[in-house]
Amino acid sequence: MENAERKLEKAICEVLHPIVEENSCELVDIKYMRERGGRILRIFLDKEGGITVDDCANVSRELSVVLDAYDIMPQHSYTLEVSSPGLRRPLKRHSDYERFKGRKVKIKTTDPVEDRKIFSGTLLGMEGEMILMEVDGRSYSVPLASVSRANLEIDFGKGAIK
């Protein structure tokens, strides 16, 4: 990602956090990108018990007003999307790895860890800066700094989504 986009995302986060907290939500991720139809600002929210359409609408409405008032967005037009992170929620923070302990996850790393770059198994939690996982009956410690992408996975083997 370009440095200007990182700065923009940081500025958006600063004005977004109070709005998210006011609505009893948690900011999961923010993405500002160019797509076929133009630029898109995607905000992913979650909360205990699950995010609702009303939660997304409230945050979207409040954020739109603030972004316009503070003129944070560049001069070109964009589409604002506020939604749930979905069933395959990304894991970003230490707290995510603790919160979803026992769940099935998929982690991709930038560098090989014990000759692997993809780990799909049960999340065991965190120990310092290491993500602990069990994959096919074997334990792995994956450095958080090596993670390029981590998501919850749907566990079809148990017949229900946890």
TAQUITA-V853431 format. One line per field, one symbol per residue. ss: DSSP state (h for helix, s for strand, l for the rest). burial: + if it has 9 or more other C-alpha atoms within 8 Angstrom, else -. Layout:
ss: ???
burial: ???
This chain:
ss: llhhhhhhhhhhhhhhhhhhhhlllssssssssssllsssssssssllllllhhhhhhhhhhhhhhhhhhlllllllssssssslllllslllhhhhhhllllssssssssssllssssssssssssllssssssllsssssshhhsssssslllhhhllll
burial: ----++-++-+++-+++-+++-+-++++++++-----++++++++++---+---++++++-+++-+++---+-------++++++--+-++----+++-++-+++++++-------+-++++++++---++++++----+-++--++-+++++-+-------
